[in-house]
Amino acid sequence: MKRSEAREQAFVLVFEQSFSHDAMEQLVDTAEAVMEKPVDDFAERIALGTEAHLAELDGMIEKNIHGWKMNRLSRVSLAVLRLALYEMLYEEDTPVGVTINEAVELAKKYGGAEDAPFVNGLLGTVARERGEKKPGRENE
């Protein structure tokens, strides 16, 4: 499975958790039973990592949503942001630009017209704060 497909699988798990509030391990087990095959290892790792660091990730989101409240964010944006921020912070083998691009693609696919630009802006802000470069801007 490609990493982008695994991220999408992880997104679905994190998104589902926003409705069910079940433990991620339970959601993984349910997904495996429904799909009749295992959840991708990378997808499971980042979904579980997102759950484990939820308070920290939500704090970062809240810090960067100037003029908004967490409960006003779409569930798609929130799930994508949580997953992408976890990957940016804890998955050192993934370039930050790749994480941002993949998050924007998920927001485009699953969200409304405002989700992708919002996700891109917030993740770009966090990346700049951390001294990271977005793709195509290596010379800045």
C-alpha positions in Angstrom: 0.0 0.0 0.0 1.3 3.5 -0.9 1.8 5.9 2.0 -0.9 8.2 0.6 -3.4 5.3 0.7 -2.2 4.5 4.3 -2.7 8.2 5.3 -6.2 8.1 3.9 -6.9 4.9 5.9 -5.6 6.7 9.0 -7.7 9.7 8.2 -10.8 7.6 8.1 -10.0 6.1 11.5 -9.3 9.5 13.1 -12.4 11.0 11.5 -14.5 8.0 12.7 -13.2 8.6 16.2 -14.5 12.1 16.2 -18.0 10.6 16.0 -17.7 7.4 18.0 -15.2 8.4 20.7 -14.2 4.7 20.7 -10.5 3.8 21.4 -8.4 3.8 18.3 -7.5 0.1 18.8 -11.2 -0.8 18.8 -11.7 1.2 15.6 -8.7 -0.6 14.0 -10.2 -3.9 15.0 -13.6 -3.0 13.6 -12.1 -1.7 10.3 -10.1 -4.9 9.9 -13.3 -7.0 10.5 -15.2 -5.0 8.0 -12.5 -4.9 5.3 -11.5 -8.5 6.1 -7.9 -7.6 5.9 -5.4 -5.8 8.2 -5.2 -2.0 8.4 -1.8 -0.9 7.0 0.9 -0.7 9.6 1.8 2.9 8.8 -1.9 3.9 9.0 -2.3 2.2 12.3 0.9 3.7 13.7 -0.1 7.3 12.8 -3.7 6.9 13.9 -2.6 5.5 17.3 0.0 8.2 17.6 -2.6 10.9 16.8 -4.8 9.5 19.6 -1.9 9.3 22.0 -1.0 13.0 21.4 -4.5 14.4 21.0 -4.3 17.0 23.7 -1.0 18.3 22.4 -2.2 18.4 18.8 -5.5 20.1 19.7 -3.5 22.7 21.6 -1.4 23.4 18.5 -4.6 23.7 16.4 -6.3 26.0 18.9 -3.2 28.2 19.1 -3.2 28.7 15.4 -6.9 29.2 14.5 -7.0 32.9 15.3 -10.6 34.1 15.7 -12.1 30.6 15.6 -13.1 28.1 18.2 -12.3 24.3 17.9 -16.0 23.4 17.8 -16.5 25.6 14.7 -14.0 23.6 12.7 -15.3 20.9 10.3 -14.7 17.4 11.5 -12.8 16.8 8.2 -10.4 19.7 8.8 -10.0 18.7 12.5 -9.2 15.1 11.6 -6.8 16.1 8.8 -5.0 18.6 11.0 -4.6 16.2 13.9 -3.2 13.5 11.6 -0.9 15.9 9.7 0.4 17.6 12.9 1.2 14.2 14.4 3.1 13.2 11.3 4.9 16.5 11.2 6.0 16.3 14.8 6.7 12.5 15.2 7.3 10.9 11.9 10.8 12.1 11.2 11.2 10.1 8.0 8.4 12.0 6.2 9.3 15.4 4.8 7.0 18.2 6.1 6.1 19.3 2.6 4.9 15.9 1.8 2.8 15.8 4.9 1.2 19.2 4.1 0.5 18.2 0.5 -1.1 14.9 1.5 -3.2 16.7 4.1 -4.4 19.3 1.6 -5.4 16.5 -0.8 -7.4 14.7 1.9 -9.1 18.0 2.8 -10.0 18.5 -0.9 -11.3 15.0 -1.3 -13.4 14.8 1.9 -14.1 18.4 2.9 -15.8 21.4 1.6 -14.4 24.3 -0.4 -12.9 26.0 2.6 -11.2 23.0 4.2 -8.2 22.6 1.9 -7.1 26.3 2.1 -7.6 26.3 5.8 -5.6 23.1 6.3 -2.8 24.4 4.1 -2.6 27.7 5.9 -2.6 26.3 9.4 0.0 23.6 8.6 2.1 26.1 6.7 2.1 28.4 9.8 3.2 25.5 12.1 5.9 24.5 9.6 7.3 28.0 9.4 7.2 28.3 13.2 9.2 25.1 13.4 11.7 26.3 10.7 10.5 23.9 8.1 10.3 24.6 4.4 7.3 23.9 2.1 8.0 22.1 -1.2 9.3 24.3 -3.9 10.6 26.8 -1.5 13.9 25.3 -0.6 15.8 28.5 -1.5 13.8 30.8 0.8 
